[in-house]
Amino acid sequence: MLSFYSRFAECAERFPDGIAIEMQRNSGLESFSYSELRQMAESVGSWLAENGFRPGTRCAILAANGPRWVAAYLGIIAAGSAHPGDVGQHGGHSLHVRHYIRSEGRHAYP
């Protein structure tokens, strides 16, 4: 069975110029092709690996939802790290996130 990231990479191979994600902003429509999104995701995954994040390392994304959040999420999956879910938009989760990050012993702010 293919993983979520493998299926995404398959789509990026088949439809490199196709729109993978878009978001309406005040300044207009922001969109990324499958190849652009894959490039951003693999950049995040490489950065994680280069900075000591091994497969299974817990990661959290503390950011507003948007195309770059999706790229970060895909990059974490590509690196084999575990992701607990979207914690960036829930103010009550900050104590839980601090404990979660402390228990892993790594902090990253690329």
C-alpha positions, 0 to 999 in steps of 0.5 A: 500500500502506498503512503500518502506522500508516495501518492502525492509524489505520484501525482507530482510526476503525472501532473507536474504543471497541474495546480496542486493547491491554491488559496484566495488572499487579499492580494489575489489567488496564490497557487502552486503546481504539483512540482512546486509543492513537491520541491518545497516539501522535499526542501523541508524534508531535507532540512529536517534530515540535515538537522538531526530529525530522524524518522519517527521524530515528532514534529509540530507545525506552528503556523497559519494554514495555507500552501506553505503549511501544506508544504511543511506537512508534506516535508515532515511526512517525506522525512519520515517524521511523525506529525501530531496535527494542526496546532497553529490555530488553536490557542489553548494548545500552546502548553501541550505543544511546549510539553510535546516539543520538550519531550522530544528534545528538539526545536527547529525554526527553519 
